[in-house]
Amino acid sequence: MNGVRKSVAAAGIAGSMLFGGVAGAMLYGATTLTASAATTPTPPPSSAAPAGKFVPNETAAHEAGESAAREAQENAGQVPTVP
C-alpha cells in the first residue's frame, strides 16, 4: 500500500506542476500581449500646423460673430489664434 500512496502523490505533484506551467505560460502570454498593445505610437498633437494654405471663412454669419483681432489675422493670411 505504501507504493500506491507514493505513486498517487507523485502523480498529483506532476499534475499540479503541469497545470501550473500551463497557467503561467498563459498569463505570461496575456501580459506580453497587453504590454505590446499599450506601446502603440501616439498621433502627433492637434496643435501641429495644418498642411496646405489657410482659407478664411468669409460668410456673413461667420463674420458677424468675429472679433477684430481674429479678422486681422485672417486678412494677414494667418491661422487665427484668438476667438
Secondary structure, 3 states (H helix, E strand, C coil): CHHHHHHHHHHHHHHHHHHHHHHHHHHHHHHHHHHHHHCCCCCCCCCCCCCCCCCCCCCHHHHHCCCHHHHHHHHCCCCCCCC
